[in-house]
């Protein structure tokens, strides 16, 4: 539709309350604009390396656990989408979170990214999380930072 404000919304999630609230906001926007929605979970390669370094588990086992956590977070986002009567396409990958978010947004043609203000790593900055800040800096499209 030519009169749609947004056609494809990307929702990065890390399972934090902030990202859940941002997802709910994104679903309301998607419903109003009839936009496609993609939800993304990124297994942070730096976190993977750090956990594997101090764990008794092999790196592959740690990686598998982190991917399973990501799948669970995405499944929760999918349930929220169903409650809002919005279809969502889940995606999971590994890498540097802001780089993966920006790259996926570009590759799917997202025209809006909706994300939380502070993620799982906690309030590293007073007002905004470091991943969110980097996405705002490098994204090719608008970034809406949800804070409920």
Order of alpha helices (4+ residues) and beta strands (2+ residues): beta-alpha-beta-alpha-alpha-beta-alpha-beta-alpha-beta
